[in-house]
Amino acid sequence: MFHATAEVIRFESHRTRTRSRLMIWLALAGFPSLLMILLQSQAQGRIPDEVLALTTYYLVVQIGCMLGLLLWATPAVGSELEAQTWIYLAMRPAGKIAVLLGKFIVAAVWTASAGLVSAIGVSFASQYSEPYLLARTLILLVLLASVCYSALYIMIGIAFTNRATVLAVIYTLLFEGVLSMVPATINKFTVCFRLRALLADWCNLARIRSESEALFGYEPAWQHLVCLVLYAVVVMVAALWVMQTKEFPVNSE
């Protein structure tokens, strides 16, 4: 299984070496910094650190990582079905598991690599009072987001092969966008809530921390980290179960 997974990683990594993929990677890595430079150039005074931290977080983590994973993780199985290669992969020993793990790793690494460059660039372009602290925080959040959202989008792509990208966008807008902002306990089940709580904790954003503590009480950073790790594991196990039990239609030539 490990050899098969390595072969999937090697093959999928080769796909990233095209001109279009490279242009997308450069856009994800540089566009947030460009937006932050334009924002600072239009600002009438110094922007508060809290606003800068939230803005950089949404640009790098919520927008950049999600866009990259929508491109790379969501069509994990759909692309193989369209190319009519799925049946050959599924028939190999541990083929389904190798495809799942290989595509998950490549999607997470490809997105995280662009996110890390973006996190460093936007931290220093934002004129934040402690750019090294902000950069370190964003780097950690990018790594966490890449793993969690990669697992989520791959599961959506496996469960709904026909409309995977559309459903992934709808889920992102409704749950990770709207629901994560609702002041109710249910928002704790979203990745965005956990990441935003870690941002407030690691960057010492007093107002966000006080509002969260007033509604839900104080949760230390390690609890958020444990919840995110468990989230990724549970979603990947669910994706593996769906892959093993679902029948994927293969069009004949």
TAJODA-V529376 format. One record per residue. N is the residue number from 1. RES is the residue in one letter. PSI is psi in whole degrees, 0 to 359 (999 if undefined). BURIAL is b if it has 9 or more other C-alpha atoms within 8 Angstrom, else e. Layout:
n:N res:RES psi:PSI burial:BURIAL
n:N res:RES psi:PSI burial:BURIAL
//
This chain:
n:1 res:M psi:321 burial:b
n:2 res:F psi:321 burial:e
n:3 res:H psi:319 burial:e
n:4 res:A psi:320 burial:b
n:5 res:T psi:319 burial:b
n:6 res:A psi:323 burial:b
n:7 res:E psi:322 burial:e
n:8 res:V psi:318 burial:b
n:9 res:I psi:317 burial:b
n:10 res:R psi:315 burial:e
n:11 res:F psi:316 burial:e
n:12 res:E psi:325 burial:b
n:13 res:S psi:327 burial:b
n:14 res:H psi:331 burial:e
n:15 res:R psi:336 burial:e
n:16 res:T psi:353 burial:e
n:17 res:R psi:17 burial:e
n:18 res:T psi:162 burial:e
n:19 res:R psi:320 burial:e
n:20 res:S psi:317 burial:e
n:21 res:R psi:321 burial:b
n:22 res:L psi:320 burial:b
n:23 res:M psi:320 burial:e
n:24 res:I psi:318 burial:e
n:25 res:W psi:316 burial:b
n:26 res:L psi:322 burial:b
n:27 res:A psi:315 burial:e
n:28 res:L psi:326 burial:b
n:29 res:A psi:326 burial:b
n:30 res:G psi:338 burial:b
n:31 res:F psi:318 burial:b
n:32 res:P psi:321 burial:b
n:33 res:S psi:320 burial:b
n:34 res:L psi:317 burial:e
n:35 res:L psi:321 burial:e
n:36 res:M psi:322 burial:b
n:37 res:I psi:317 burial:b
n:38 res:L psi:322 burial:e
n:39 res:L psi:316 burial:e
n:40 res:Q psi:326 burial:e
n:41 res:S psi:334 burial:e
n:42 res:Q psi:352 burial:e
n:43 res:A psi:140 burial:e
n:44 res:Q psi:342 burial:e
n:45 res:G psi:192 burial:e
n:46 res:R psi:130 burial:e
n:47 res:I psi:133 burial:e
n:48 res:P psi:148 burial:e
n:49 res:D psi:323 burial:e
n:50 res:E psi:318 burial:e
n:51 res:V psi:318 burial:e
n:52 res:L psi:317 burial:b
n:53 res:A psi:316 burial:b
n:54 res:L psi:321 burial:e
n:55 res:T psi:313 burial:e
n:56 res:T psi:324 burial:b
n:57 res:Y psi:313 burial:b
n:58 res:Y psi:323 burial:b
n:59 res:L psi:315 burial:b
n:60 res:V psi:310 burial:b
n:61 res:V psi:305 burial:b
n:62 res:Q psi:325 burial:b
n:63 res:I psi:306 burial:b
n:64 res:G psi:309 burial:b
n:65 res:C psi:318 burial:b
n:66 res:M psi:319 burial:b
n:67 res:L psi:316 burial:e
n:68 res:G psi:319 burial:b
n:69 res:L psi:329 burial:b
n:70 res:L psi:324 burial:b
n:71 res:L psi:320 burial:e
n:72 res:W psi:323 burial:b
n:73 res:A psi:322 burial:b
n:74 res:T psi:314 burial:b
n:75 res:P psi:36 burial:b
n:76 res:A psi:314 burial:b
n:77 res:V psi:324 burial:b
n:78 res:G psi:322 burial:b
n:79 res:S psi:325 burial:e
n:80 res:E psi:325 burial:b
n:81 res:L psi:319 burial:b
n:82 res:E psi:322 burial:e
n:83 res:A psi:357 burial:e
n:84 res:Q psi:36 burial:b
n:85 res:T psi:354 burial:b
n:86 res:W psi:318 burial:b
n:87 res:I psi:326 burial:e
n:88 res:Y psi:324 burial:e
n:89 res:L psi:319 burial:b
n:90 res:A psi:333 burial:b
n:91 res:M psi:344 burial:e
n:92 res:R psi:153 burial:e
n:93 res:P psi:125 burial:e
n:94 res:A psi:27 burial:b
n:95 res:G psi:318 burial:b
n:96 res:K psi:317 burial:b
n:97 res:I psi:319 burial:b
n:98 res:A psi:319 burial:b
n:99 res:V psi:315 burial:b
n:100 res:L psi:309 burial:b
n:101 res:L psi:319 burial:b
n:102 res:G psi:313 burial:b
n:103 res:K psi:325 burial:b
n:104 res:F psi:313 burial:b
n:105 res:I psi:314 burial:b
n:106 res:V psi:317 burial:b
n:107 res:A psi:316 burial:b
n:108 res:A psi:316 burial:b
n:109 res:V psi:316 burial:b
n:110 res:W psi:316 burial:b
n:111 res:T psi:318 burial:b
n:112 res:A psi:324 burial:b
n:113 res:S psi:319 burial:e
n:114 res:A psi:322 burial:b
n:115 res:G psi:325 burial:b
n:116 res:L psi:316 burial:b
n:117 res:V psi:317 burial:b
n:118 res:S psi:320 burial:b
n:119 res:A psi:317 burial:b
n:120 res:I psi:314 burial:b
n:121 res:G psi:315 burial:b
n:122 res:V psi:332 burial:b
n:123 res:S psi:318 burial:b
n:124 res:F psi:334 burial:b
n:125 res:A psi:340 burial:b
n:126 res:S psi:345 burial:b
n:127 res:Q psi:34 burial:e
n:128 res:Y psi:148 burial:b
n:129 res:S psi:329 burial:e
n:130 res:E psi:78 burial:e
n:131 res:P psi:326 burial:b
n:132 res:Y psi:321 burial:e
n:133 res:L psi:317 burial:e
n:134 res:L psi:317 burial:b
n:135 res:A psi:316 burial:b
n:136 res:R psi:319 burial:e
n:137 res:T psi:314 burial:b
n:138 res:L psi:323 burial:b
n:139 res:I psi:314 burial:b
n:140 res:L psi:320 burial:e
n:141 res:L psi:324 burial:b
n:142 res:V psi:316 burial:b
n:143 res:L psi:315 burial:b
n:144 res:L psi:315 burial:b
n:145 res:A psi:320 burial:b
n:146 res:S psi:319 burial:b
n:147 res:V psi:310 burial:b
n:148 res:C psi:312 burial:b
n:149 res:Y psi:331 burial:b
n:150 res:S psi:316 burial:b
n:151 res:A psi:317 burial:b
n:152 res:L psi:311 burial:b
n:153 res:Y psi:328 burial:b
n:154 res:I psi:320 burial:b
n:155 res:M psi:318 burial:b
n:156 res:I psi:319 burial:b
n:157 res:G psi:329 burial:b
n:158 res:I psi:318 burial:b
n:159 res:A psi:326 burial:b
n:160 res:F psi:83 burial:b
n:161 res:T psi:330 burial:b
n:162 res:N psi:318 burial:e
n:163 res:R psi:41 burial:e
n:164 res:A psi:311 burial:b
n:165 res:T psi:319 burial:b
n:166 res:V psi:314 burial:e
n:167 res:L psi:325 burial:b
n:168 res:A psi:319 burial:b
n:169 res:V psi:316 burial:b
n:170 res:I psi:316 burial:e
n:171 res:Y psi:317 burial:b
n:172 res:T psi:315 burial:b
n:173 res:L psi:317 burial:b
n:174 res:L psi:312 burial:b
n:175 res:F psi:306 burial:b
n:176 res:E psi:343 burial:b
n:177 res:G psi:292 burial:b
n:178 res:V psi:308 burial:b
n:179 res:L psi:327 burial:b
n:180 res:S psi:342 burial:b
n:181 res:M psi:352 burial:e
n:182 res:V psi:128 burial:e
n:183 res:P psi:69 burial:e
n:184 res:A psi:163 burial:e
n:185 res:T psi:333 burial:e
n:186 res:I psi:336 burial:e
n:187 res:N psi:349 burial:b
n:188 res:K psi:344 burial:b
n:189 res:F psi:2 burial:e
n:190 res:T psi:150 burial:b
n:191 res:V psi:322 burial:b
n:192 res:C psi:320 burial:b
n:193 res:F psi:316 burial:b
n:194 res:R psi:317 burial:b
n:195 res:L psi:319 burial:b
n:196 res:R psi:324 burial:e
n:197 res:A psi:321 burial:b
n:198 res:L psi:321 burial:b
n:199 res:L psi:313 burial:b
n:200 res:A psi:324 burial:b
n:201 res:D psi:312 burial:b
n:202 res:W psi:332 burial:e
n:203 res:C psi:4 burial:b
n:204 res:N psi:49 burial:e
n:205 res:L psi:98 burial:b
n:206 res:A psi:317 burial:e
n:207 res:R psi:316 burial:e
n:208 res:I psi:319 burial:e
n:209 res:R psi:318 burial:b
n:210 res:S psi:321 burial:e
n:211 res:E psi:318 burial:e
n:212 res:S psi:318 burial:b
n:213 res:E psi:326 burial:b
n:214 res:A psi:328 burial:e
n:215 res:L psi:317 burial:e
n:216 res:F psi:357 burial:e
n:217 res:G psi:171 burial:e
n:218 res:Y psi:131 burial:e
n:219 res:E psi:124 burial:e
n:220 res:P psi:164 burial:e
n:221 res:A psi:325 burial:b
n:222 res:W psi:329 burial:e
n:223 res:Q psi:318 burial:e
n:224 res:H psi:320 burial:b
n:225 res:L psi:317 burial:b
n:226 res:V psi:318 burial:e
n:227 res:C psi:320 burial:b
n:228 res:L psi:319 burial:b
n:229 res:V psi:315 burial:b
n:230 res:L psi:322 burial:e
n:231 res:Y psi:311 burial:b
n:232 res:A psi:319 burial:b
n:233 res:V psi:313 burial:e
n:234 res:V psi:317 burial:e
n:235 res:V psi:320 burial:b
n:236 res:M psi:322 burial:b
n:237 res:V psi:318 burial:e
n:238 res:A psi:319 burial:b
n:239 res:A psi:319 burial:b
n:240 res:L psi:319 burial:b
n:241 res:W psi:316 burial:e
n:242 res:V psi:319 burial:b
n:243 res:M psi:323 burial:b
n:244 res:Q psi:334 burial:e
n:245 res:T psi:339 burial:e
n:246 res:K psi:145 burial:e
n:247 res:E psi:120 burial:e
n:248 res:F psi:126 burial:e
n:249 res:P psi:132 burial:e
n:250 res:V psi:119 burial:e
n:251 res:N psi:134 burial:e
n:252 res:S psi:153 burial:e
n:253 res:E psi:999 burial:e
//
